[in-house]
Amino acid sequence: MATGTQAPDIGTLRSPLELSWGAELRATLTLALPLIIAQLAQMALFTTDIVMMGWLGPKFLAAGMLTVSFMHPFLLFGIGVLSAVAPMIAQAKGAGDAASLRRSVRQGFWVALAVSLAMLPVIWNARPIFGLLGQSPELSSLAESYARAAVWLFPPALGFIVLRALLATHDDTSAFLVITLVGVVANAALNYALMLGHWGFPRLELMGSGISTALANLLMFLLLLAYSLTRPAYRAYTLFVRFWRPDWSRFWTILRLGTPIGLMMMAEVGLFAVAALFMGWLGTDELAAHAVALQLAAIAFMVPMGLSHAATVRVGLAHGRRSAEGVRKAGWVSLMMGTGFMALTGTLFWFAPEPLLGLFLDPADPQNQVPLALAVSYLGVAAIFQLADGAQVVSGAVLRGLSDTAMPMVIAIAGYWGIGLPVAYLLAFSFELRGVGVWLGLASGLVSVALILSVRFSLRERFGLV
């Protein structure tokens, strides 16, 4: 699309030389480290909510976890759809096509708004959905108060993903890292004021937490947008000139590539959401224990998740310049880094669970003794599936860099819902392993998906992906 403004010459960024294994490791780590920190900071938004909900008591913690488990599949679906923008930008940059890069960013915002509007009515009606799923009226009512406030985080959060993809592809990661950290601090302060009723504000409890999370995400988006509009490197793309003019071909391309990514991510998080429902059937103590154990596992998962964004960019750049060797090195380096880190966190979960759980539930409080004991057993299972969790998210990301999204989606749905969910139900209720059985089911789904996706990447040439 002609704009009358000369686009930057990104073709000069293409390199005729392939990196060594060591150089690829350094390049991936350099790109990944700020992304990992930003991903951890993003998770800290929800972690702050969960910690402060624990201060309100197990009932509020259980209701908050129920809502987070309900909302996360939808949020991850949206993030997955918008993840298609990153490889499209990376491939355009690798090919030196500035016009394609510009159109991808613009239509990414269109898709972010469309996906947010589609999710709004579902999350707004959380209480009747929880009731149909067998949750208690009290928990359902408390959960809805959080959901109806937090649902407004979707438009700014998904818009943030589009801008993050643009900056990450240009190795400009410090800005969204700093902005995400600002968002974490803002969310904690707003929670303290609105949820707990300090500094003259009313005590809104879970509703206050939802408002805080939405406002923090809006602040982060506006700050990153201001940065993108004021930096000369991005102003040259004229990203927002004729913004409201549709580019339906690119819009549907993002949806076509991104929907399988979103469904793949939703399949995994949806499995964990159903696990929370199973825990709700078992009791409030089980659900509260599940909340804190899952939060710790989710924090560890943010490292390979952040690394996966870098893997998509590195593989996408190599794919854009038609380098099979570059694809091979970028993919395997990322996989080794992801699984290596998760081996460390698995060891920590196995040998030192109590200090970690004490961050969420006060061990001196008698009402927390049962949830804490249950959470220790759940973390023991989490320690076992850490390697698989890291391998599945990174292998999916490297395939995404090759624009391979449909088959990984099928693999994920089959593994999580065809294997993980039935195993979790049978072990928990038929074999009466209760919460531990649920977590063993989660492990079986993660292991199956990790193995199949890793094999698919190793056979990428046979499948015609490069």
C-alpha positions in Angstrom: 0.0 0.0 0.0 1.5 3.3 -1.1 1.7 5.9 1.7 3.9 8.6 0.2 6.6 7.9 2.8 9.7 6.0 2.0 9.9 2.7 4.0 13.1 1.8 5.8 15.5 -0.4 3.9 15.2 -3.6 6.0 16.7 -5.6 3.2 20.2 -4.5 4.3 19.6 -6.5 7.5 19.8 -9.8 5.6 23.0 -11.7 6.3 24.7 -14.0 3.8 26.6 -15.8 6.5 25.3 -18.5 8.7 26.0 -18.4 12.4 27.9 -21.1 14.3 26.1 -23.1 17.0 27.7 -20.9 19.6 26.8 -17.7 17.8 23.3 -18.8 17.4 23.1 -19.6 21.1 24.3 -16.1 21.9 21.9 -14.5 19.4 18.9 -16.4 20.7 19.8 -15.7 24.3 20.3 -12.0 23.6 16.8 -11.8 22.0 15.2 -14.2 24.5 16.4 -12.8 27.8 14.3 -9.5 27.7 11.4 -11.5 26.3 11.6 -14.0 29.2 11.8 -11.2 31.8 8.9 -9.5 30.2 6.9 -12.8 30.1 7.7 -13.3 33.8 6.6 -9.7 34.5 3.4 -10.3 32.6 2.7 -13.4 34.7 3.5 -11.3 37.8 0.3 -9.4 37.0 -1.8 -12.5 37.7 0.6 -13.7 40.4 0.1 -10.5 42.3 -3.7 -11.0 42.0 -3.4 -14.6 43.3 -1.1 -13.6 46.2 -3.4 -10.8 47.4 -6.5 -13.0 47.0 -4.7 -15.4 49.4 -4.6 -12.6 51.9 -8.4 -12.4 51.7 -8.7 -16.1 52.6 -9.0 -19.6 50.9 -12.6 -18.8 49.7 -11.5 -15.8 47.7 -8.4 -17.6 46.5 -10.5 -20.5 45.2 -13.0 -18.1 43.5 -10.2 -16.1 42.0 -8.4 -19.1 40.7 -11.6 -20.4 39.2 -12.0 -17.1 37.3 -8.3 -17.0 36.2 -8.6 -20.6 35.0 -11.7 -19.7 33.1 -10.3 -16.5 31.5 -6.8 -17.8 30.6 -7.9 -20.1 27.8 -9.6 -17.2 26.1 -6.7 -14.8 26.7 -4.2 -17.4 25.5 -6.4 -18.0 22.4 -6.2 -14.3 21.6 -2.5 -14.2 22.2 -2.1 -17.3 20.0 -4.0 -15.7 17.2 -1.9 -12.6 17.4 1.3 -14.7 17.6 0.9 -15.2 13.8 1.9 -11.6 13.4 5.5 -12.3 14.8 6.6 -14.8 12.1 4.9 -12.7 9.4 6.9 -9.7 10.5 10.1 -11.8 10.8 9.7 -13.4 7.4 9.0 -10.0 5.8 12.0 -8.5 7.5 14.2 -11.5 6.4 12.9 -11.0 2.8 13.4 -7.2 2.9 9.7 -6.5 2.3 8.8 -3.4 4.3 5.3 -3.1 2.9 4.3 -6.6 4.0 5.7 -5.9 7.5 3.6 -2.7 7.7 0.4 -4.4 6.6 0.9 -7.2 9.1 1.2 -4.8 12.0 -1.9 -2.8 11.0 -4.1 -5.8 10.5 -2.8 -7.3 13.7 -4.6 -4.5 15.6 -7.8 -5.2 13.6 -7.6 -8.8 14.6 -6.9 -7.9 18.3 -10.1 -5.8 18.4 -12.2 -8.4 16.7 -11.1 -11.3 18.9 -11.6 -9.1 22.1 -15.2 -8.3 21.1 -15.9 -12.0 20.4 -14.8 -13.0 23.9 -16.6 -10.2 25.8 -20.1 -11.8 26.1 -18.7 -15.2 27.1 -16.6 -13.9 30.0 -19.3 -11.5 31.1 -21.7 -14.4 31.7 -19.2 -16.3 33.9 -21.6 -17.1 36.8 -24.2 -19.1 34.9 -21.4 -21.0 33.1 -19.8 -21.9 36.5 -23.2 -23.0 37.7 -23.7 -25.3 34.8 -20.3 -26.8 35.4 -21.2 -27.8 39.0 -19.5 -25.0 41.0 -21.1 -23.7 44.2 -23.3 -20.6 44.0 -21.0 -18.7 46.4 -17.8 -19.4 44.5 -19.6 -18.6 41.2 -20.9 -15.3 42.4 -17.4 -14.2 43.7 -15.8 -15.4 40.5 -18.2 -13.4 38.4 -17.3 -10.2 40.3 -13.7 -10.6 39.2 -14.5 -11.7 35.6 -16.8 -8.7 34.8 -14.1 -6.2 35.7 -11.0 -8.1 34.4 -12.6 -8.8 30.9 -11.7 -5.3 29.8 -8.0 -6.2 29.8 -8.4 -8.1 26.5 -8.2 -5.2 24.0 -5.1 -3.5 25.4 -3.4 -6.9 26.3 -3.8 -8.2 22.7 -2.8 -4.8 21.2 0.3 -5.1 23.4 1.1 -8.4 21.7 1.1 -6.8 18.3 3.5 -4.1 19.3 5.7 -6.5 21.1 6.0 -8.6 17.9 7.1 -5.5 16.0 9.8 -4.5 18.5 11.1 -8.1 19.1 11.6 -8.6 15.4 13.8 -5.5 15.4 15.8 -6.7 18.5 14.3 -3.8 20.4 13.2 -5.6 23.6 14.1 -3.2 26.4 11.1 -1.0 26.0 8.4 -3.5 26.5 10.4 -5.1 29.3 10.5 -1.8 31.2 6.9 -1.1 30.4 5.8 -4.5 31.6 7.6 -4.0 34.9 5.8 -0.6 35.3 2.6 -2.5 34.8 3.4 -5.0 37.5 4.1 -2.2 40.0 0.9 -0.4 39.0 -1.2 -3.5 39.3 0.2 -4.2 42.8 -0.5 -0.7 43.9 -4.0 -0.7 42.5 -4.7 -4.1 44.1 -3.6 -2.7 47.4 -6.0 0.3 47.0 -9.0 -1.2 45.3 -9.0 -4.9 46.5 -7.9 -4.3 50.1 -9.5 -0.8 50.6 -6.4 1.3 51.4 -5.5 4.9 50.8 -9.2 6.0 51.1 -10.5 3.7 48.4 -13.4 1.3 49.0 -12.7 -2.4 49.7 -13.9 -4.0 46.5 -12.2 -7.4 47.1 -12.2 -9.5 43.9 -13.9 -6.8 41.8 -11.2 -4.4 42.8 -8.6 -7.0 41.6 -10.2 -7.2 38.2 -10.3 -3.5 37.8 -6.7 -3.2 38.8 -5.6 -5.8 36.2 -7.6 -4.2 33.4 -6.2 -0.7 34.2 -2.6 -2.1 34.4 -2.9 -3.7 31.0 -4.3 -0.4 29.5 -1.4 1.5 30.9 1.1 -0.9 29.4 -0.5 -0.7 26.0 -0.6 3.1 26.0 3.0 3.4 27.0 4.2 0.9 24.4 2.1 2.6 21.7 3.6 6.0 22.6 7.1 4.5 22.4 6.3 3.0 18.9 4.9 6.3 17.6 7.9 8.4 18.7 10.8 6.2 17.7 12.2 7.1 14.2 12.7 3.4 13.2 9.0 2.7 13.5 7.7 6.1 12.4 9.3 5.3 9.0 6.8 2.4 8.6 3.8 4.9 8.9 2.0 2.2 10.7 -1.2 4.2 11.4 -1.6 6.1 8.2 -5.0 5.0 6.7 -5.4 2.7 9.7 -9.1 2.3 9.2 -8.7 1.2 5.6 -9.2 -2.6 5.5 -6.7 -5.0 4.1 -8.9 -8.1 4.2 -6.4 -10.4 2.5 -3.9 -9.7 5.3 -6.6 -9.8 8.0 -7.7 -13.3 7.0 -4.1 -14.4 6.6 -3.5 -13.6 10.3 -6.7 -15.4 11.3 -5.9 -18.4 9.1 -2.4 -18.7 10.5 -3.2 -17.6 14.0 -6.4 -19.4 14.8 -4.6 -22.8 14.9 -1.9 -21.3 17.1 -4.6 -19.9 19.4 -6.5 -23.2 19.5 -3.3 -25.0 20.2 -2.5 -22.7 23.2 -6.1 -22.8 24.3 -6.1 -26.6 24.2 -3.3 -26.7 26.7 -4.6 -24.0 29.0 -8.1 -25.3 28.6 -6.9 -28.6 29.9 -5.7 -26.8 33.1 -9.0 -24.9 33.3 -10.9 -28.2 33.3 -8.5 -29.5 35.9 -9.5 -26.5 38.1 -13.2 -27.5 37.6 -12.3 -31.1 38.7 -10.6 -29.6 41.8 -13.7 -27.6 42.5 -15.7 -30.8 42.6 -13.2 -32.3 45.0 -13.5 -29.3 47.5 -12.3 -25.8 48.3 -9.1 -27.0 49.9 -8.2 -28.9 46.8 -8.9 -25.9 44.6 -6.9 -23.6 46.7 -4.0 -26.0 46.7 -4.3 -26.4 43.0 -4.2 -22.6 42.7 -0.9 -22.1 44.3 0.8 -25.2 42.8 -0.4 -24.2 39.4 0.8 -20.6 39.8 4.3 -21.8 40.6 4.3 -24.1 37.6 3.0 -21.3 35.5 5.8 -19.0 36.6 8.4 -21.5 35.7 6.6 -22.0 32.3 7.1 -18.3 31.5 10.8 -18.8 30.8 10.3 -21.3 27.9 7.3 -19.3 26.9 9.4 -16.2 26.6 12.1 -18.2 24.9 9.5 -19.5 22.4 8.8 -16.0 21.1 12.5 -15.6 20.4 12.5 -19.1 18.7 9.7 -18.1 16.4 11.6 -14.9 15.4 14.9 -16.7 14.9 13.4 -19.5 12.9 11.2 -17.0 10.9 14.2 -14.9 10.0 16.2 -18.0 8.7 13.1 -19.2 6.9 12.6 -15.8 5.3 16.1 -15.9 3.8 15.6 -19.5 2.8 18.3 -20.9 5.0 17.6 -24.6 6.0 20.8 -24.6 8.1 19.7 -21.5 9.9 16.4 -23.1 10.7 18.0 -26.2 12.0 20.4 -24.3 14.4 17.8 -21.8 15.6 15.3 -24.6 16.3 17.5 -27.0 18.2 19.3 -24.3 20.2 15.9 -23.0 21.4 14.8 -26.5 22.3 17.9 -27.3 24.3 17.6 -24.0 26.2 14.0 -24.5 27.1 14.3 -28.1 28.3 17.5 -27.3 30.2 15.9 -24.5 32.2 12.8 -26.7 33.0 15.1 -29.4 34.4 16.3 -26.9 37.0 12.8 -25.8 38.0 11.7 -29.5 38.3 14.5 -30.1 40.7 13.5 -27.1 42.8 9.8 -28.2 42.9 10.9 -31.7 44.0 13.3 -30.8 46.8 12.1 -27.4 48.1 8.3 -27.1 47.7 7.4 -25.7 51.1 9.3 -22.3 50.9 7.8 -21.7 47.5 4.2 -22.5 48.6 4.7 -20.3 51.7 4.8 -17.2 49.4 1.0 -17.8 48.8 -0.4 -19.4 51.9 0.8 -18.6 55.5 1.9 -21.9 57.0 1.2 -20.5 60.5 -2.5 -20.1 59.7 -4.4 -23.3 60.7 -6.9 -23.0 57.9 -4.0 -23.3 55.4 -2.6 -26.6 56.7 -4.7 -28.9 54.4 -4.2 -26.8 51.2 -0.5 -26.6 51.8 -0.1 -30.4 52.3 -2.1 -31.0 49.1 -0.1 -28.5 47.2 3.2 -30.2 48.1 2.0 -33.4 46.5 0.8 -31.5 43.4 4.2 -29.9 43.0 5.8 -33.3 43.1 4.0 -34.2 40.0 4.7 -30.8 38.4 8.4 -31.6 38.9 8.1 -34.6 36.7 6.4 -32.9 33.7 8.6 -29.7 33.6 10.8 -31.0 30.8 7.8 -31.9 28.7 6.2 -28.5 29.3 9.3 -26.7 28.1 9.7 -29.0 25.1 6.1 -28.7 23.9 5.9 -24.8 23.9 9.3 -24.3 22.2 8.8 -27.0 19.6 5.4 -25.5 18.8 7.1 -22.1 18.4 9.8 -23.2 16.1 7.2 -24.9 13.9 5.3 -21.6 14.0 8.4 -19.8 12.6 8.0 -22.1 9.5 4.3 -21.1 9.3 3.3 -24.6 10.3 0.3 -24.1 12.5 -2.5 -26.4 11.5 -0.9 -29.8 12.3 0.5 -28.7 15.6 -3.0 -27.6 16.5 -4.3 -31.1 15.8 -1.5 -32.7 17.7 -2.1 -30.4 20.7 -5.9 -31.0 20.8 -5.4 -34.8 20.5 -2.7 -34.9 23.2 -4.3 -32.6 25.7 -8.0 -33.6 25.3 -7.7 -37.1 23.9 -5.1 -38.3 26.4 -4.6 -35.8 29.2 -8.2 -35.1 30.1 -9.5 -38.7 30.2 -6.4 -39.8 32.2 -7.0 -37.0 34.7 -10.6 -37.9 35.2 -10.1 -41.6 35.5 -7.2 -41.3 37.9 -8.9 -38.7 40.0 -12.4 -40.2 40.3 -12.4 -43.8 39.1 -9.1 -44.7 40.8 -9.7 -42.2 43.6 -6.3 -40.5 43.4 -8.2 -37.2 43.7 -6.0 -34.1 43.1 -2.8 -36.1 42.4 -4.7 -38.1 39.7 -5.7 -34.8 38.1 -2.1 -33.7 38.0 -0.9 -37.0 36.6 -3.4 -36.6 33.8 -1.9 -33.1 33.0 1.5 -34.7 32.8 0.4 -37.4 30.4 -1.0 -34.8 28.0 2.1 -32.6 28.1 4.5 -35.5 27.5 2.5 -36.8 24.5 2.4 -33.4 22.8 6.0 -32.6 23.5 7.2 -35.9 21.9 5.1 -35.6 18.7 5.9 -31.9 18.1 9.7 -32.5 18.6 9.6 -35.4 16.2 7.7 -33.2 13.6 10.4 -30.5 13.8 13.2 -33.1 13.4 11.4 -34.4 10.3 10.6 -31.0 8.9 12.2 -31.6 5.5 10.2 -34.8 5.0 7.0 -32.9 5.8 8.0 -30.2 3.3 8.2 -27.4 5.9 11.5 -26.0 4.7 
